[in-house]
């Protein structure tokens, strides 16, 4: 198996080793000052759900694709986001632009395909045609339609930026929306993501899964290192330590390091000298709804995208990234095996538990729910959500 070294300096890696060795030696984990109490209506309230889509996802950037999903000029991909279905199109100059997937004539869905390559997008309803730059190129039987200023009838555009190997989108075509990924991430977190060199990875597989679960329930599941033993006994629990994480908040976002049980082979070594690269998982949690998990030989990217119009629907966008494209049957089999493990963890364990949780929080007599001191990343997430709504100019 091909492993990649941790892309951090020796001092950072020694800090990871020191923190995890200490937790494992003393049966501890990083902890928040107090237990956090949360109203369970955050998972069910339709008014809050509408506000999240309007006031949060309509302003802040989220990942919509990996850059290698749009490898050539005029390549496109359709992506469902919380407010709009977006068509991402690689431009002739190599950049990426994003458009609301709606014909400006009568509101028909313009692009039905998930991905492909086109210079012209033609609406199947009445034949209006748009260029890959979003401009209106032709109107069928234009003399009988009436005079139209085509310059004002281009596809509605959303802000897009490529950074760290991903295509980021602000899910609103309002004219006052802008995008600045470096500012959104903050210097420290931006540098941590840059060190991962995700722009040098290839998207081996990307799939969507629609579930009747609130997106925050799913985000909570991946922020939580406390449930490994009880929930994942049939898959990954034999390979990971439970409830022993190092958490580092970085502005809005945060980084968590989890120990694999193979770390026991190097625990007798001084932290500064311990070769921990293969023995930990590094997770970057990007507010509000994304996680990037670095495994020793690949990356897993998970987006929990709220479905439009309902508080309990989510589209899970799942990606597996590899350092190089799989060419041989052996390489394809290896990455497919990793993908199948991820799917088993999700479908047979996480989703089963979280579908039950979503049902349970609709009970009338439930009272508050509690995030323990050891659920420090979950606390960060819920506290950030509250701050973001309080001050939308800074978003937490």
N, C-alpha and C positions, 0 to 999 in steps of 0.2 A: 504494500500500500504506500502511496506517495503522501508524505506529510509536508506541510509548510511550517516554517518557523514562525513563532509569534512576532508580529511586526512592531515590536516595541523595544526601547532601549533597555539595557541591562538593569538599570535602577528600577524601572517600572516593573519588569518581570520579577525582580527580587522582592518588590513590594507585594506583588500577587502571591508569591510563594510564602512570604512571611505571614501575611494575613491568613491564608488558608491553613498553613501548618499550625498556627496558633488556635484557630477555630477547631480543627480536628483534634488537637492535643487536649483541648479543654471543653469539648462538646458545646461550643458556642457558635454564634453567628453575628453578623452586624445587626444592630437593633436601633429602633427609633426610641425617643425618650418616653413615650407613653403609648397605650393602646388607642387606636383611632376608631371612633364611632361614626358610621355612615348610614344615611337614610336609604333603605333598599329601593325607594322609588327612583333612584338614579338609573335603575335598570328597566323601568317600566313606564315612566311618565311621558306621555306623548308631547306635552308642552315643552319639557326639557329637551326631548329628542329634536323637535323642530328648531329650538333655539341653538342646539349644538350644530345643526346643519347650516343654519343661517349665520350665526355669529362666530362660530369657530371654524368649521370647514370651509366657509365662504371667504376666509381671510388668510388662513395659515397654510403653508405648503405641506404636501404629503407625497410620498413616492407613488408613481403611477406605472413605472416600468423600469427594467434594466436597459441600459443603452444598447446592449447586444441584441435586444428584441427588435431593434430598428436598425439593422446593419447597413442598409444601402439607401441611397437617395430615392425618395418617393415611397419608401416602405412605410406602412401604417399599422397601427394597432388601435382597436377600440377598447376603452377602459371605462367601467362603471364606477363612478365616484359618488359621494353622498348626495350631491345636488344635481349632477349632470352626467350623462354618458358623453365621454370625450373621445375624439379621434386625434391620436398623436401621429404626426407625419414628419418624416425626415425630409428636410428641405434640400434644394439643389446646392446650397452652400454648406451643407453638412449639419446645420442646426436642426432643432426640433421645435415645431409649433403645435399647439393644441386648439381644437375647435369643438364647440358643442355640436353633437351629432344630430342636427336637425336642419332640414332644408328651410331656407328663409321664405319660401313661397307659402306652403300650407302646413308646415310643421311635420312633414313626414320624416321618418328615420332615414337618413341619407346613406349611411354605410352599414349594411347588415353583417358583413364579414368581420370575424375577430381580428384577422391580420391579413396582410398581403402587400402588394406593390401596385400603385396606380399614379398616373399623372393627372387624371381627370376623374372626379367623382360625380356620377350621374344619378339623379333621383329617379327611382323606378315609377314614381307616381305620375309626374308630368314632364319629366325629362330635363329639368333644369340641371345645368352642369357647372361644377366648381373645380378650380385648379387645386393642386396640392398646397398652394399658398393660401387657400381659403377664398380666393377671389371668384366672383360670379363670372363665368366665361360665356354662358349662352342661355337663352330662354327659348324654349320650344314655341314656334309660331309667334314670335315676339310682336309682329305688327298688329296681331289681333288682341294681344294681352294688354297693351297700353304702355305708355312711356315709363321707364324705370331707370333711375340713376344707379347703374351697376356698382359704382364706387361705394354706395351706401347699403348694398345688399350682399356683402361678403359674409361668409360664415362667422358667427360670433366666436371671438377668440378669448382664451383663458391664458393667464401668465404661466410660462414654462421656463424651466432652467435645468441644464444638465450639470451635475456635480457628483463626484465620488462614484461615477459609473451608473448613476440612476437618473431617470427623468422625473423631475419634481413638478407638481402642478398646484396652483391655487384654484380651487374649484368654484370659480365665479367669473362670469364675463362682464361684470360691472366695470366701467371704465376707470374707476379709481383704484383698482387692485394692482398691486405690484408684487414682485417676488425677489427675495434676496436670501439665498440659502445659507451663506456664510453668517449673516446676521442672525438668522433664525436658530442656527445650531450653536452659535457662540464660539469664541476662539478655541477654548479647551476641547470641547466636544468635536468641533470641526477638525481639529488636528488629530484626535483619536480616530475618527472615521477615515481621515486621509491616510493614516498609517496602515489601515487595513488593505489599501490598494485595491479597492473593489472595482475600480475602472479597468483593472487588468484581469478580471474574472469574466467568465462566460455563463450565460443563463442556460443551464442544461434542460430545465423544465420549468414551466410556469402554468399553474392551473388555478381555477376559481371554484369555490364551493359556497353555495348559498345555504344559510342555516337560519332558523327562527330563534336566534339568541341575540341579545343586546351586545353591541360591540365591546362595551366596557367589561362585560363578563369574560369575554375571550381575552381581552388585554390583561385583565387581572390574572388569568390562568398562566400566562407566560411571564408575568412579573414575579410569580410565586415559586420559590424553591422549597416550600414547606410541604408540598403534596406529593413529592416524587415517590416516596415509599408506599403510600396508601393508594394512589391513583395509578401509578405506572409499574405495578408489580410484575405485569406480564411482558413488559418491553424493556425500558431503559433503567429501571430501579436497580438492577444488579450491577450497573456500571457507574452510577453516580451517587455521591454522598447527598443525603437529604438534610435540608435545614442547616447548611453550612456554606454561606455565601459571603462574599465581600462586595459591598455596595458603595459606589462613588457617585454622588449627584454631581452633575455638570451643568449648572444653570437650569434651563427648562428640562433637560434630558438626564440620562444617567447610564452608568456602565456597571454591570454585575459580572463577577467571576465566580464560577462554580467548579468544584473539584470532581474529577472522575476518580473512581476508586483505584485506578492504576497509579495515582499520585503516591500511594503507599510505597512504591518502589524507589522513590527519591526523597521520602520524608526524613531520612537520616542524614541528608546532605544539607550544608548551610544554605539558607535562602539565596544568598548572593551567587552560589554556585549550582543550585538545583536546576536541572534541565526539565522545566515544567511544560515546555511547549506542547507536548502530546497529551498532557494530563489534565488540562483545564478547558472549559468552555467559556468564552468571553461573549457576553450579550450586551449590545447597545440598544437601549430603549429610547425611541424617538417619539416625543410627544407630538400629537396626541395618540396615535393608533398603530405604531410600527415597532417591529423588533428585528434586529439583525444578529443572528447567532453564529459565532465562529466556532466550528468544529475543527479538529486537528487537520482535516483534509478537504473541507468544503465549507460553504456558507449557506445558511438557511435564512430567508427573508420572509417575514410574515406581516401582512397588512390586514387589519380588521376594519373593513370599510362599511360604515352604516348604510343600510339600504334606504333609498328615498321613501319618505312617507309613512314609516312605521318605526316604533321604538324598539321592536324586538327582531328585526331582520338585519343580517350582516352578510356581506360577501367577503369570504376569506380569500385573499390573494396570496398564494404560496409559491415561493421560488426556491430552487436549489441552484447555487452558483458554484462552478468549478474553475480551477486556475486555468485550465486549458480545455478546449472543446473535446468531447469524447469522440474518438475516431474509430478505434478498434472495438470489436464485440466485447472484449474483456473490460475495456473502460466503460462502455455503455452499461454492461451488467453490474459493474461496481456502483455506479451512480444511481442506477435504477434500484439497486438494493437499498441504498441510503434513503432514497425517496420513499420506498415502500415501508421502511421503518418509521419515517416521519408520518406517513399516512396512518399507520397502525396506532401510533401514539395519539394522533388526533381523533380518528374515527372510532376506535374501540375503547378509548379511555377518556381523553379530555372532553370530547363532545358528549359522551354518555353522561358524564358528571355535570357538565354545564347545561345541557338540555334539562336535566332535573332541577338544577339551581334556578334556571329561568322560570320554570313552572312554580317552584316553591316560593319565589319572591312575589308572586301574584297573590299569595294568601293574604287575607285581611289582617289577621292577628299575628304579625311577624315581629314587630318591634324593630329596633336598629340592628344592623350587622356590625361585626367588629373585626378590625385588622390588628393583629397582634404586633408587639414590638419587633418580633422577628420577621414580619411581613413589611419590611421597611420600604421596598420598592413600590409595593401597592399603595402604601401611605403617601409616598411621593407623588404618585399618579393622581390620586383623588384630591390631594391638597393642591396640586398644580391646576387641576380642572377648576377648582373653586376660585383660585387666584386669577386664572385666565378670564373668567367671566366678570370678575370684579374690576379688572383693568384691561380692557381690550386693546389699549394702545401698546401695551408691552407684552400681553399674552403670558402672564405668569413669570 
